[in-house]
Amino acid sequence: MIDLHCHILPEIDDGAQTVDEALQMAWHAARDGITDMICTPHSYDGMYRNPLEDVLRDVHRFQDLLKKRRIPLRVHPGTEIHIHPDLVDHVMNFQALTCNQTHYVLVELPAHHIPTYTDDVLYEMKGNGLVPVIAHPERNVVLHENPEILAEWIEKGAIAQLTAGCLTGEKGERLRAVAEDMIQNHLVHVIATDAHNMTKRRPELREAYDRISQRFSFEEAKRFMYNSHAVLKGKECVVDPPVVTPKKKKWVIF
C-alpha cells in the first residue's frame, strides 16, 4: 500500500516531533503493509513554509536512517500546500514540492470555508499542467453541504484524497458517513493516512481498505490502490464521473 499524505518527517511541522517518534511511525506503517510513503509537511499555511530544498534534504536523511534501522519503508518527497493566491507560482518556481515531484499537487483547504480565490488557483494549476489533489474534502464544512462544488472540480481535472481514519470511524460516525457518501458518489479517488503521530493519528491504511472492500467491493479497493500508485509515479488516475444531486451553487467554479 502507498500512503500519499503523511506528516512523518521529524521536527518540521506539527507531525512527528522527534526522530524516535518518526521511526515508530515508520515501523508501524511498514507493519500495516505500507511500502511507500510521500512525506507531506505543511507548506505555506501561515505557520510552516518548508521549501523544496529543505524537504528534499530531510527526506534523503530520513530514508538513510530507515535503511540503517532496517525498516522496510520507502519515503518520497512532497508537501501539503495550503491554498493561497501564489500557489502555482511557488510550485512552478520550485519553491514548493509536488507529490514525489510529479504533476500532482496536494492542496489543503481551510476546514470551515473555501477562499474566494480557490477557483482561480485551481484554474491556473490546470493551465500549467498540474493536477490538484484536494486533501481530506470530507473535513471541509462547505463541501459537506455543497458536494457539487467538489464534483465540478473533479470534472475539470482535480482528484480528491480521503483520510483513512474518517472512513474507519476513528473520527466519529458523522465523518464516516460523509466519507462513505463521497466514495459512493465518486467524489474521492485516493486514500491516505494524514498521520501525525502514534497516538490519535497513526499511519494505518489496511483497515480502511478492508472497509472499502466490505462496504463497496474489492474492485473499488483495487481502484483506490491503483490511483495511489498512479499519483506516486505521475501516471493517470482512474476517475469515474461524480454523481451528486444538483444544488444552487454558492461559489464560482472554474
N, C-alpha and C positions, 0 to 999 in steps of 0.2 A: 504494500500500500504506500501511497505517496501523500505526504502532508504538505499542502501548498501555503499554509499560513500558520506560523508558529513563532513565538517570541522567546526563543531558546538562547540566543546569544547573551552571554552574561554581562551585566553591568553596563548595558547600553540603552535600556528603556525601562518600562515597568514590568518586564518579563523576569527571567532568571536574574537574581540579584547577586549570585556568587557563581564561581566556576563549579563548585561542588553541586550546587542546585542544577546547573545546566547539564552536568554529567548524569545526575539522577534522572532528569527528564529524558535525556538521550537513551539511557539504558531502558527506561520504562517504555519509550516509544518503540525501540527495537523488539522488546519482548511482546509488544502488542501486535507486531507484524509490519511496522512501518520501516521501509527500507531507505526511503529518500525523503528529505525534508527541505523545503525552502525556508530559510531564516528571514523573517519579515519584521524587523524592528519598526516602530512607528517613525514616520518621517513627515516633516512639515505640518505637525499637528499643533503647533504653538508652544510645545514643550520640548520635543525632540526633533532634530533635523536629520542626523545620521546620513551624511553624504556618501556617495558611491564609493569613494576610495576607502573610507573607514570600514564600511560593511564588508567590502571585498577582503580587506586585511583580516578582519575579525573572523570571517567565515573560514579563511585559509588556516588561521591559527587553531580554530576550534576543530576543524577536520583533522589536523595533525594530532591534536590531543585525543580525539576519538580513536585514531589508529593506535596510538600508544597504549590506550586503555583497552584496546581490542573490543570496542563497542561497534557492532556492525550496522552503522548508520552513515549514509552519505548526506552531507549538507550542502546546500546550494544558496547562492546569494539572492536577495530580494529585499523589498521594503513594503510596508503598508503605508501608502501615501494618502494623507488626509486631503480631501478635495479642497483645492484652493485655485484662485484665478491663474496662477503661473505654473500650474502642474505640468502642462505639456512642455513649456519652455525648460523647466528643470529636468525633465526626462530627456528631451532631445539634446540638451547640452551636457548630458552625462553628470548631472548633479544629483539625480535620484535614480534608484535602481528599479528596473522592471523585474518580473518573475524569472529568475535564472537568466537574466539578460536576453530574454525573448521579447516579442512584441506585446505580451500580456502584462497588464499593469494592475496591481491590486489597489483598489480605490476604496478608501474609508469615508463614509458619510457620517454626519452627526447623528445621534440617537433620536433626536426629537424633531428634526426639521430637515428640509432639503434646501441648501443655499440657492439663492436666485440665479447664480451664475453656473449652476451644475450642468444644465443642458448645453451651454456654450462650451464648457470644458470637454464634455463628452463628444460633442460635435468636432471640436478641434482635435481630439485624440483620434477619431475615426479618419479625419483628413490627413493625419500623419502616419497612418498605418498601424496605430496602436489599438489594442482590444482592451476595453475596461473590464476588469473582474470586480464586480460590486461585492465588497466584503460584507458578510452577515446581514443581508437585507431583512431577515426575519426580526432583527432587533431595531429597525427603524420604524417609528410610530406612523409616519406619513405613508410608508409603503404598506403597512398593515391595512390601513384604511383605504388606500388607493392603489391596489395592485396593478392597475392598468398603466401606471407610471413606469413600473419596472418592466411590464410587458412590452411597452413601446421602446424602452432602452434596448431590450433584447432583440426586438425586431430590427433595430438599427445597428446591431452588431455586438452588443455587450453580452457578457455572461455573468452569472452570479454564483457566489460561494456561500454555501450553508455551513453553519457551525455544528459539529458533531454533537456537542453537549446539549444543544437545543433540541435535536431530534431524539436523543435518548431519554429526555425528561429531566436531565440534570439541572436545567434552568427553569423547570416548572412545567406544568401541564399546558398552560396557555401557549408558551413558546413552542412546545412540541406540536400542538395543534396547528399553529401557524406554519411551522416547518413542513408538516405533512401536507398541508394545503398547497404550499409552494411546490413541493415535489409533484403532487397530483396535477397541478396546472402548468408544469414545465417552466417554472419561474426560477429554478436553481439548477446548476449543471455540474458543480464540483462540491465536494465536501472536505472540510479541513478542521483541524482541532482548535485553532486560535489559542493554543496553550500558552500559559504564562508562568506556571509553577507546578508544584507537586501536591498542592492542597485542593483548591477548588477548580483549577483549570489545567487538568493534566493532558498530556499528549496521547490521546486514545482515539482510534478510528474503528476498531473491529466491531464494537457493539453497535455503532451507527450503521455500518454496512449490513450487519445482521438484521437490524431493524428495517432497512430498506428492502432486503430480500423477503422478509416475512410479511411486511405490510403491503409491499407492492409486488416485486418479482425479482428473481435472481438476475434476469436480464437488465432490469433497471439498475441494480447494484453494479453490474459489469459496465454499464454505460457511464456511471459516475467514476468508476476506476479508470476507464479508458480516457475520459476527459481530463482527469488529473495528470495522467501520463502525457496527454497532448499539450497541456499547459507547460509542464516541465520541459518538454522538448520543442516547444514552439510550433506545434502542429495544429491542425484544425480540429475543433471540438465538434461533437455531435450535439446539435441543438434542435429540438423539436419546437414547432410554433407554440408560443404560450397561449393558454386558454384562460380568459377572465371575462367576467360579465362587464360589459361597457358601463362606465360611470361618467359623470360630469367631471372633466379634467380641471384640476386646480393649478396645474403647472404647465408651462410651455415645454413640449417635448421636441428634442432635436430630430 
